[in-house]
Amino acid sequence: MGVPDMGVTVDQATTDTLLALAMGESGVMGEAMEMREQLRADSCLDGKTFALVKIAALVALDAAPASYLFQVQGALDAGASPREILGVLTAVAPQAGMARVVSAAPEVMIALGLELPAEMDTESATSNGGKRSR
C-alpha cells in the first residue's frame, strides 16, 4: 500500500528525527526528557504530582494507548503507586466523562503490566474505533 502524494515536502532533518523517534533512539528521547524536566521544574510541582497530572491530561484528551505506557512508567518512577494512578481516573471522571475513563482503564492496566481478560481485548479491538492496536 503506497502513501498518497500530499504535496508536502519533508526536509531531511525532520525525516531523520522522526525516524529516530520511531526507532526509540535514546539521543532524541534524551532531549525530550530534558525538556520534560524543565517543564516539571517550571510547574513548581513535585515529580509525582507532575506525572499524575499528565496522566489526567491523557484521560481528558482520550490519548493514544502508547502515551499511557510512557506516562504511567514516569509516574511509578516518580513514586506514585498504582492506587494513586487509579485515584487520578476517579478524580477526573466527572470532568472528563466516564467514557474516557473507561477507555483509559485498559491502557493503564497494560502500562501496569496487568493482563486484560481475553474477551475484553477482542471486544475493544472492534468496539473502540480501533483505538487499541494490539
N, C-alpha and C positions, 0 to 999 in steps of 0.2 A: 504494500500500500504506500503510495507516494505522498509527499507533502505538497499541498496546493501552493502555487506561486502566489504569495500575498503581496507582492510588490514591495517587500520590506528588505532593506539591506542591513545585515548584521555585521558589524566590524569584527575583526579577528580577536581583539582583546575581549569583547563581550562573549564571543563564541568560546574562547579559551576558559573564561571564568565560569560560564555555565557548564561546560564540560567538567571542570574541576569540582564544581559543586555537586553535579550529578554523580561523580565518582567518589565523593566524600573525602576529597584530598584535604589533609589537615591544614595546609597553609591558608587556604581560603576560609576554612572553618575557624582557624585561629583569629583571623581578622574579625570575623563575625562575633566571636566570643569576647574579643577586646571591646568591641563596640557595645555588646550586651552589658559588660561590666561597667562601662562608662555610663550607660543609661541607668543601670541599677544605682550607681553612686549618686547620680544626679537626682534620682527619685527620692532620696532620703529614706528609702525603705531598707530593712534588713534583707538579706538574701532569700530567706524562706518566704517572707511576705511578698517580695517581688515575684518569686516563682509562682506562688499561689494565685496572685493577681493575674499573671499571664495565662494560667490555666482557665481562670474565669473568663478572660477575654476570648480564649479559644472556643469555649462553650457558647458565648454570646454571638460569636461570628459563625458558628457551625463549621468550624475549621476542618481542614483535611486530616485524615487519620494520621499521617506521618507527623503532623505537628504535635500530636499528643505524646508520641514516643520521646521526642526531644524535651518537651516541657515537663512531663511527669518525671523523667530522669533528673532533670535540673532541680525540680522541687525536692526529690528524695535526697539528692546530693547536698542540698542546702539545709537538710534536717527536717523536712516535712514528713509526716507519717502518712501511710495510706488512708487512715481515718480522717486526717486533715484534708486530704485531697477530696475525699467523699464529702466532707463538710463544705468545700467550695461548690460542688454540684448542688448541694442542698441550699446553700445561700443564694445562688444565682437563679434558681428555678423560678421564683416569682417574676423577676425582671426579664430573664432570657426566654422563659417559657419551658414547659415540661418537654415539649417535643425535642428541643435542643439538648436538654439534659439527658433524655432517653437516648438520643443519638450519640452523645458523648460517652455515656457509661461503658459501652463495649470497648471503645477506644482506650479509655482509662484502664479497663481490665487488661487489655492486651499489653499496654505500656507497663503495667504492674506484673506482667508475667503470668496472669491468670488465664485459664482456658475458658473459651466460650462454649456453651453447650452446642453440640453439632447442629441441632435443629435451628438454633438462633443464627448461627453463621450462614446457613443455607437461606433462611428467610431474609436476612439482612442483604445478601447479595442481590436479591430480586426486588425487595420492597423498599430499599433505602436509596433508590435512584442510582444504584451502582456506586454509592459513595465509597464503600469499603472494597478495595481491590485485592483481597487476599485470596 
